[in-house]
Amino acid sequence: VLGSAATAYNNAEGTKKHHTVSEAAIKNVSSENLYLHPSFEEAGNTYMFPLVTGMSYTTSDAYLGERSLKVELSGNSSCGSVSINEAGTYCFSAYVKSVNVTGTAGFYLWSSSAGIIENSRIYFPLGTTNTEIENGWQRIYFTVEITSPGTHFLYIDGTGTGTVYVDCFQLEKGKAPGKYNLVEKATTS
């Protein structure tokens, strides 16, 4: 959809609504970002993910600001918590940059009441992302239905090799990602 950052479509096979737009995120509209410190700019920031072997905060590459999370893939796993206070449709997004990535590593959302939340897995781009487009940074996202409010955990997990840089996490209400919100845990008006 022209002018939108991302679009969600109806899946109503056999009807006139099949493949029609159900929701579009407009580029200049910000949503409340439910993550605290989603861009790793604060020195010593371990709010998002406890660092495990192969993970570090780096100034060698970033989508926005000066720092990002660098993940050397080797079967490592880490998770960070987020509080979701009401049931509904949510969209998680992040900017990622892949360097020689193989395997099936990425993000997924987990809750103590449901385990891995259905449809909440997104994989890192394979190979090396094209540095001629946004310097290799791509926004990836998944949309998920949260039925049980409470604390949920976003995991970085999987198998594979290579390096992934991650920046600008966002979890917001809605079916498609809106403009990245620089204001943490707040809306703009």
N, C-alpha and C positions, 0 to 999 in steps of 0.2 A: 504494500500500500504506500503510495507516494507520500512522503513527509512523516512516515512513522519509523520509529527505531526498531520495532518488532511487531509482528502481527500473529494473532491466534485465529485459527479457522474452525468452522463448524464441521463436525464429522457426522453428518446425517445422511448416510448413503441411501439412495433411492428417493430422496426428497429434493425439493428446489433449494433447500438451505445448504446442501452438501458443498463443501469448499467455498462457502461464503465467509466473510469476515465476521468473527464473533467479538473480537476485541483488538484494538490497536493502541500501542503506546506511542504517544506523540513525543518527538525529540525534546521539546523544551518544557516538558512537564515533569516535575520531580515528585517522587513519592517518599513516604517515610521509610528510611532505611533502618531495619530493626537491629542491625549489627553495630556494636560499639568498636571503634578503631578499625574500620574495614580496609584501610589503605596502608597500614603498617608504618606510618610516618613517625610515630612516637618511639623514641629510642627505648629498647628493652621491652617493647610491646609483645607480651605473650598472652594477651587477652583472647585473641582469635584462635590460635593453635599452639599448644605446647610443642616446642621444637623437639623433634626426634632425629635420629641418625639420618643424614641426607637432607635435612631442612635447615634453612638459615634465612635471616633477613639480609638483604643485599642492597647496595647502592649502585651496582653495576648495570641494572636495567630497571625501569619502572614505567608503567603506563601514565600515571599521574603522580606528581610529586617527585621524591627522590628515592623512595624505598619500595621494595616488593618482597614477596616471599619466594625464595628459590627452593625448588624441590628437585633433588637428584633421585630419580625413580629407581627403587631397588626392592620393592615389596614393602616399603615403609608405610605406616599408617598413623594418622593423628586426627584428632577431632576437637572442635570448639563448640561451645554451647550457645544457644540462642533461646530466648523466652518468647513464646508465641501465646498471646493472651486470649485469642478468640479463634474459633473454628472458621474456616473459609479457604479460599483459593489464594495461594501464595506463589510468588516467582522468585527463584534464586538466580543471580547472575554474577559473573566475575569476568574480568579481562585476563586472558592467558596468552602466553607466548611459548611455543614449543621449539625445542632444539633436539633433533634426532630422536624423537619419541617413538617407541614401539610398545606393543602390549595394550592392556585395557585398564589404564589408571584414570581416575577422575574423582568426582564428588558424588556423595549421596547423603540423604537426610535420614536420620534414625531417631526413633522415640522408644522409651521404655515400654509404652503400651502397645506399640504396633511393630516394633523392629524396624527393618528398612521400609521406609514409606514408599508405597507403590508409585512408579513413574518418577522417582526422585534421583535418578542416576544420569549423570552426564560425563562423557569421557573427554580427556584432553585430545586436541588435534594430533594426529599421527604425523611423523616426519618433522620437518622444520617449517614453521609458518613463514609466509612470504613477507620479508622485511620491507618490500616496496609498498605494502599496504599497511598503514597504521604502525609502521616499524615492526611488523610481525605480530602485533597484538590483536586478538580476536575476542569478542564477547561471546561467552557461552552461557546457556541458561536452561533451566527446567522449570516446569509449572507443576504444582502439586496441590492436592486437596488435603488440608489438615482437619481431621475430625475430632482430635483430642488436644485441646490447648495444654500448654505446659512447656517444660524444658525439652528442647530437641537438640540433636547433635549433628553438625555437619562434618562429615568425614572426608579426608583426602585418603584414598586407598586404591589398591589394585596392584597389578603386576606389570612389569615392563622395564624399559631402560630409557635413558635420555634425561633431559633437563626441562622443567617447566617453571616459568616465572608466573606468579599470580599476583593480581592487584585489584583493588576496587570491588570488594565483595558487596553484594546488595541483596537483601531479602525484603520483599515488599508485598503488600496485598495486591492481587490482580493476576491476570492470565499471561501477561507479557511484560518484559522489563521496561521501565520508564527510564528517563535520563538519570544517570548516576548522581546521587545526592551527596554532596560534600558535607552536609550537616548531619552529624551522627545522632541517631535515635530521635530525630525531630523532623517535622514537615516544614516546607517553606510556603509562604503565601504571598 
